[in-house]
Amino acid sequence: MAISPPVTRTATRQIELRQICYSPQTLASVPDGMLALDYQDNARPDWREYWPIRQFLLNNVLAEDTLYGFFSPKFGYKTGLDSAKVHTFISQDHAHHDAYFFSPFWDLSSFFVNIFEQGDFFHPGLTKASQLFVDSIGWSTNVKFHVTHSQNTVFCNYIVANKAFWLKWLALSERLFFAAEHPDADPVLQALLKDDTTYGEQRLPLKVFLLERLASLLLMNETKLKAKGYDCFQLSPSITPLNQFFNEAVQCNALKLAYDQSASPFNLHAFMNLRNQVFQQLH
């Protein structure tokens, strides 16, 4: 079996994938086709994977012809993909998008109006904090009602993108960093961002869940950035009971895509009716 090189080139662009390595174990088990992003010092665990990505972007000059990706060690487990499949997906795209994302959990992206409603369901307080943050930077996005779907929902920061995308993402994330840490930031928003919320059996600061949604927020507002998502229905669902409803998820996602293209309220009403039927079956 051939081993994928850690850096490959398409016809015109190079692809560099990095695994964020938090420990000697993850450093020793970097998958074929990826480079190591050494984060064994775990300097800011409160920011999770944002911190090593931030340090890389601040301390390296990004090449114009290179796509960069920064994946957690759970990438393969969560998606079922390896680096070769990531490279193939990107190399087969002749439109040269700015970003490519590989979001698992088709159930979580399909059955909620958007990535913020989904986040608030599992991490209470996220919608309020997200809206305050968006307002603080002067964007007009209504995070409660803006519809997201499989082609603009980025989970887990599983994104491979060019310099233009990453620099805009960095600028946006620096605004979040300021809001969470600077003494002159809005104290109400700062308190929300620092407040712990649920993450399975753990408690984590709310800021990391807003951080995870910045890529989606960027795609909503920077319309010149073009992104392409891997078919989420070929990837793993969540471990929630929503994973029982594959056909309904496909329909819900299609209705949201149709609404995004047409703004027809009939598509949105049909989505809401179907998703409510699914939720009722869980009770």
Contacts in CASP RR format, 6 or more apart in sequence:
PFRMAT RR
TARGET T0000
AUTHOR 0000-0000-0000
METHOD contacts of the structure
MODEL  1
MAISPPVTRTATRQIELRQICYSPQTLASVPDGMLALDYQDNARPDWREY
WPIRQFLLNNVLAEDTLYGFFSPKFGYKTGLDSAKVHTFISQDHAHHDAY
FFSPFWDLSSFFVNIFEQGDFFHPGLTKASQLFVDSIGWSTNVKFHVTHS
QNTVFCNYIVANKAFWLKWLALSERLFFAAEHPDADPVLQALLKDDTTYG
EQRLPLKVFLLERLASLLLMNETKLKAKGYDCFQLSPSITPLNQFFNEAV
QCNALKLAYDQSASPFNLHAFMNLRNQVFQQLH
3 32 0 8 1.000
3 33 0 8 1.000
4 32 0 8 1.000
4 33 0 8 1.000
4 82 0 8 1.000
4 83 0 8 1.000
4 84 0 8 1.000
4 87 0 8 1.000
5 33 0 8 1.000
6 16 0 8 1.000
6 17 0 8 1.000
6 33 0 8 1.000
6 34 0 8 1.000
6 35 0 8 1.000
7 14 0 8 1.000
7 15 0 8 1.000
7 16 0 8 1.000
7 35 0 8 1.000
8 14 0 8 1.000
8 15 0 8 1.000
8 33 0 8 1.000
8 87 0 8 1.000
8 91 0 8 1.000
9 15 0 8 1.000
10 90 0 8 1.000
10 91 0 8 1.000
11 91 0 8 1.000
12 65 0 8 1.000
12 96 0 8 1.000
13 65 0 8 1.000
13 66 0 8 1.000
13 67 0 8 1.000
13 96 0 8 1.000
13 162 0 8 1.000
14 63 0 8 1.000
14 65 0 8 1.000
14 66 0 8 1.000
14 67 0 8 1.000
15 66 0 8 1.000
15 67 0 8 1.000
15 86 0 8 1.000
15 87 0 8 1.000
15 90 0 8 1.000
15 91 0 8 1.000
15 160 0 8 1.000
16 35 0 8 1.000
16 66 0 8 1.000
16 67 0 8 1.000
16 68 0 8 1.000
16 69 0 8 1.000
17 33 0 8 1.000
17 34 0 8 1.000
17 35 0 8 1.000
17 69 0 8 1.000
17 71 0 8 1.000
17 83 0 8 1.000
17 86 0 8 1.000
17 160 0 8 1.000
18 34 0 8 1.000
18 35 0 8 1.000
18 36 0 8 1.000
18 37 0 8 1.000
18 56 0 8 1.000
18 68 0 8 1.000
18 69 0 8 1.000
18 70 0 8 1.000
18 71 0 8 1.000
19 26 0 8 1.000
19 30 0 8 1.000
19 31 0 8 1.000
19 34 0 8 1.000
19 35 0 8 1.000
19 36 0 8 1.000
19 37 0 8 1.000
19 71 0 8 1.000
19 72 0 8 1.000
19 73 0 8 1.000
19 75 0 8 1.000
20 26 0 8 1.000
20 37 0 8 1.000
20 39 0 8 1.000
20 49 0 8 1.000
20 52 0 8 1.000
20 53 0 8 1.000
20 70 0 8 1.000
20 71 0 8 1.000
20 72 0 8 1.000
20 73 0 8 1.000
21 27 0 8 1.000
21 30 0 8 1.000
21 36 0 8 1.000
21 37 0 8 1.000
21 38 0 8 1.000
21 39 0 8 1.000
21 40 0 8 1.000
21 73 0 8 1.000
22 39 0 8 1.000
22 40 0 8 1.000
22 42 0 8 1.000
22 73 0 8 1.000
23 40 0 8 1.000
24 40 0 8 1.000
26 73 0 8 1.000
27 36 0 8 1.000
27 38 0 8 1.000
27 40 0 8 1.000
29 73 0 8 1.000
30 36 0 8 1.000
31 76 0 8 1.000
31 82 0 8 1.000
31 83 0 8 1.000
32 82 0 8 1.000
32 83 0 8 1.000
32 84 0 8 1.000
33 83 0 8 1.000
33 84 0 8 1.000
33 87 0 8 1.000
34 71 0 8 1.000
34 83 0 8 1.000
37 52 0 8 1.000
37 53 0 8 1.000
37 56 0 8 1.000
37 70 0 8 1.000
39 51 0 8 1.000
39 52 0 8 1.000
43 51 0 8 1.000
44 51 0 8 1.000
46 205 0 8 1.000
46 207 0 8 1.000
46 208 0 8 1.000
47 54 0 8 1.000
47 207 0 8 1.000
47 208 0 8 1.000
47 211 0 8 1.000
48 204 0 8 1.000
48 208 0 8 1.000
48 211 0 8 1.000
49 70 0 8 1.000
49 72 0 8 1.000
49 157 0 8 1.000
50 157 0 8 1.000
50 173 0 8 1.000
50 208 0 8 1.000
50 211 0 8 1.000
52 70 0 8 1.000
53 70 0 8 1.000
53 157 0 8 1.000
54 170 0 8 1.000
54 173 0 8 1.000
54 177 0 8 1.000
56 70 0 8 1.000
57 166 0 8 1.000
57 167 0 8 1.000
57 170 0 8 1.000
58 170 0 8 1.000
62 68 0 8 1.000
62 163 0 8 1.000
62 166 0 8 1.000
62 167 0 8 1.000
63 163 0 8 1.000
64 162 0 8 1.000
64 163 0 8 1.000
66 162 0 8 1.000
66 163 0 8 1.000
67 90 0 8 1.000
67 100 0 8 1.000
67 160 0 8 1.000
67 161 0 8 1.000
67 162 0 8 1.000
68 160 0 8 1.000
68 161 0 8 1.000
68 162 0 8 1.000
68 166 0 8 1.000
69 159 0 8 1.000
69 160 0 8 1.000
69 161 0 8 1.000
70 157 0 8 1.000
71 157 0 8 1.000
71 158 0 8 1.000
72 156 0 8 1.000
72 157 0 8 1.000
74 156 0 8 1.000
75 81 0 8 1.000
75 102 0 8 1.000
75 156 0 8 1.000
75 158 0 8 1.000
76 82 0 8 1.000
78 104 0 8 1.000
78 156 0 8 1.000
78 158 0 8 1.000
78 235 0 8 1.000
78 236 0 8 1.000
79 102 0 8 1.000
79 104 0 8 1.000
79 158 0 8 1.000
79 235 0 8 1.000
79 236 0 8 1.000
80 104 0 8 1.000
80 235 0 8 1.000
80 236 0 8 1.000
81 102 0 8 1.000
81 230 0 8 1.000
81 235 0 8 1.000
86 100 0 8 1.000
86 102 0 8 1.000
86 160 0 8 1.000
89 100 0 8 1.000
89 102 0 8 1.000
89 230 0 8 1.000
90 100 0 8 1.000
90 160 0 8 1.000
93 100 0 8 1.000
93 228 0 8 1.000
95 226 0 8 1.000
95 228 0 8 1.000
97 226 0 8 1.000
97 227 0 8 1.000
97 228 0 8 1.000
98 161 0 8 1.000
98 162 0 8 1.000
98 164 0 8 1.000
98 165 0 8 1.000
98 225 0 8 1.000
98 226 0 8 1.000
98 227 0 8 1.000
99 159 0 8 1.000
99 160 0 8 1.000
99 161 0 8 1.000
99 162 0 8 1.000
99 165 0 8 1.000
99 215 0 8 1.000
99 219 0 8 1.000
99 225 0 8 1.000
99 226 0 8 1.000
99 227 0 8 1.000
99 228 0 8 1.000
100 159 0 8 1.000
100 160 0 8 1.000
100 161 0 8 1.000
100 227 0 8 1.000
100 228 0 8 1.000
100 229 0 8 1.000
100 230 0 8 1.000
101 154 0 8 1.000
101 158 0 8 1.000
101 159 0 8 1.000
101 160 0 8 1.000
101 215 0 8 1.000
101 227 0 8 1.000
101 228 0 8 1.000
101 229 0 8 1.000
101 230 0 8 1.000
102 158 0 8 1.000
102 159 0 8 1.000
102 160 0 8 1.000
102 229 0 8 1.000
102 230 0 8 1.000
102 235 0 8 1.000
103 109 0 8 1.000
103 150 0 8 1.000
103 153 0 8 1.000
103 154 0 8 1.000
103 155 0 8 1.000
103 156 0 8 1.000
103 158 0 8 1.000
103 229 0 8 1.000
103 230 0 8 1.000
103 232 0 8 1.000
103 235 0 8 1.000
104 155 0 8 1.000
104 156 0 8 1.000
104 158 0 8 1.000
104 232 0 8 1.000
104 235 0 8 1.000
104 236 0 8 1.000
104 237 0 8 1.000
104 238 0 8 1.000
105 155 0 8 1.000
105 232 0 8 1.000
105 235 0 8 1.000
105 236 0 8 1.000
105 237 0 8 1.000
105 238 0 8 1.000
106 150 0 8 1.000
106 232 0 8 1.000
106 233 0 8 1.000
106 235 0 8 1.000
106 237 0 8 1.000
106 246 0 8 1.000
106 249 0 8 1.000
106 253 0 8 1.000
107 237 0 8 1.000
107 238 0 8 1.000
107 240 0 8 1.000
107 242 0 8 1.000
107 243 0 8 1.000
107 245 0 8 1.000
107 249 0 8 1.000
108 118 0 8 1.000
108 155 0 8 1.000
108 237 0 8 1.000
108 238 0 8 1.000
108 240 0 8 1.000
108 242 0 8 1.000
109 115 0 8 1.000
109 118 0 8 1.000
109 148 0 8 1.000
109 149 0 8 1.000
109 150 0 8 1.000
109 153 0 8 1.000
109 155 0 8 1.000
109 232 0 8 1.000
109 253 0 8 1.000
110 149 0 8 1.000
110 150 0 8 1.000
110 248 0 8 1.000
110 249 0 8 1.000
110 250 0 8 1.000
110 252 0 8 1.000
110 253 0 8 1.000
110 256 0 8 1.000
110 275 0 8 1.000
111 118 0 8 1.000
111 242 0 8 1.000
111 245 0 8 1.000
111 248 0 8 1.000
111 249 0 8 1.000
111 252 0 8 1.000
111 275 0 8 1.000
111 278 0 8 1.000
111 279 0 8 1.000
112 118 0 8 1.000
112 119 0 8 1.000
112 121 0 8 1.000
112 275 0 8 1.000
113 144 0 8 1.000
113 145 0 8 1.000
113 147 0 8 1.000
113 148 0 8 1.000
114 143 0 8 1.000
114 145 0 8 1.000
114 146 0 8 1.000
114 147 0 8 1.000
114 148 0 8 1.000
114 153 0 8 1.000
115 148 0 8 1.000
115 153 0 8 1.000
115 154 0 8 1.000
115 155 0 8 1.000
115 213 0 8 1.000
115 216 0 8 1.000
116 126 0 8 1.000
116 127 0 8 1.000
116 130 0 8 1.000
116 143 0 8 1.000
116 144 0 8 1.000
116 146 0 8 1.000
116 213 0 8 1.000
117 127 0 8 1.000
117 144 0 8 1.000
119 126 0 8 1.000
119 127 0 8 1.000
119 209 0 8 1.000
119 213 0 8 1.000
120 126 0 8 1.000
120 127 0 8 1.000
122 198 0 8 1.000
122 199 0 8 1.000
122 200 0 8 1.000
123 197 0 8 1.000
123 198 0 8 1.000
123 199 0 8 1.000
123 206 0 8 1.000
123 209 0 8 1.000
124 197 0 8 1.000
124 198 0 8 1.000
125 192 0 8 1.000
125 195 0 8 1.000
125 197 0 8 1.000
125 206 0 8 1.000
126 197 0 8 1.000
126 206 0 8 1.000
126 209 0 8 1.000
126 210 0 8 1.000
127 143 0 8 1.000
127 144 0 8 1.000
128 192 0 8 1.000
129 189 0 8 1.000
129 192 0 8 1.000
129 193 0 8 1.000
129 206 0 8 1.000
129 207 0 8 1.000
129 210 0 8 1.000
130 143 0 8 1.000
130 210 0 8 1.000
130 213 0 8 1.000
130 217 0 8 1.000
131 142 0 8 1.000
131 143 0 8 1.000
131 144 0 8 1.000
132 186 0 8 1.000
132 188 0 8 1.000
132 189 0 8 1.000
132 192 0 8 1.000
133 175 0 8 1.000
133 176 0 8 1.000
133 179 0 8 1.000
133 189 0 8 1.000
133 193 0 8 1.000
133 210 0 8 1.000
134 141 0 8 1.000
134 143 0 8 1.000
134 217 0 8 1.000
136 175 0 8 1.000
136 179 0 8 1.000
136 186 0 8 1.000
136 189 0 8 1.000
137 172 0 8 1.000
137 175 0 8 1.000
139 221 0 8 1.000
141 217 0 8 1.000
141 220 0 8 1.000
141 221 0 8 1.000
146 220 0 8 1.000
147 256 0 8 1.000
147 259 0 8 1.000
147 260 0 8 1.000
147 268 0 8 1.000
148 216 0 8 1.000
148 220 0 8 1.000
148 256 0 8 1.000
149 253 0 8 1.000
149 256 0 8 1.000
149 257 0 8 1.000
149 260 0 8 1.000
150 229 0 8 1.000
150 231 0 8 1.000
150 232 0 8 1.000
150 233 0 8 1.000
150 253 0 8 1.000
150 257 0 8 1.000
151 227 0 8 1.000
151 228 0 8 1.000
151 229 0 8 1.000
151 257 0 8 1.000
152 216 0 8 1.000
152 219 0 8 1.000
152 220 0 8 1.000
152 227 0 8 1.000
153 216 0 8 1.000
153 232 0 8 1.000
154 212 0 8 1.000
154 213 0 8 1.000
154 215 0 8 1.000
154 216 0 8 1.000
154 219 0 8 1.000
155 212 0 8 1.000
156 212 0 8 1.000
157 212 0 8 1.000
157 215 0 8 1.000
159 165 0 8 1.000
159 215 0 8 1.000
159 227 0 8 1.000
161 169 0 8 1.000
161 227 0 8 1.000
164 225 0 8 1.000
165 218 0 8 1.000
165 225 0 8 1.000
165 227 0 8 1.000
168 218 0 8 1.000
168 222 0 8 1.000
168 225 0 8 1.000
169 214 0 8 1.000
169 215 0 8 1.000
169 218 0 8 1.000
172 214 0 8 1.000
172 217 0 8 1.000
172 218 0 8 1.000
173 211 0 8 1.000
173 214 0 8 1.000
176 193 0 8 1.000
176 207 0 8 1.000
176 210 0 8 1.000
176 211 0 8 1.000
176 214 0 8 1.000
178 185 0 8 1.000
179 185 0 8 1.000
179 186 0 8 1.000
179 189 0 8 1.000
179 190 0 8 1.000
179 193 0 8 1.000
180 190 0 8 1.000
180 193 0 8 1.000
180 194 0 8 1.000
180 205 0 8 1.000
180 207 0 8 1.000
181 190 0 8 1.000
192 206 0 8 1.000
193 205 0 8 1.000
193 206 0 8 1.000
193 207 0 8 1.000
193 210 0 8 1.000
194 205 0 8 1.000
194 206 0 8 1.000
194 207 0 8 1.000
195 205 0 8 1.000
195 206 0 8 1.000
196 203 0 8 1.000
196 204 0 8 1.000
196 205 0 8 1.000
196 206 0 8 1.000
197 203 0 8 1.000
197 204 0 8 1.000
197 205 0 8 1.000
197 206 0 8 1.000
197 209 0 8 1.000
199 209 0 8 1.000
218 225 0 8 1.000
219 225 0 8 1.000
219 227 0 8 1.000
232 253 0 8 1.000
233 246 0 8 1.000
233 249 0 8 1.000
233 250 0 8 1.000
233 253 0 8 1.000
237 243 0 8 1.000
237 246 0 8 1.000
241 282 0 8 1.000
242 249 0 8 1.000
242 278 0 8 1.000
242 282 0 8 1.000
245 278 0 8 1.000
245 281 0 8 1.000
248 274 0 8 1.000
248 275 0 8 1.000
248 277 0 8 1.000
248 278 0 8 1.000
251 274 0 8 1.000
252 271 0 8 1.000
252 274 0 8 1.000
252 275 0 8 1.000
252 278 0 8 1.000
255 267 0 8 1.000
255 268 0 8 1.000
255 270 0 8 1.000
255 271 0 8 1.000
255 274 0 8 1.000
256 267 0 8 1.000
256 268 0 8 1.000
256 271 0 8 1.000
258 264 0 8 1.000
258 267 0 8 1.000
259 267 0 8 1.000
259 268 0 8 1.000
259 271 0 8 1.000
END
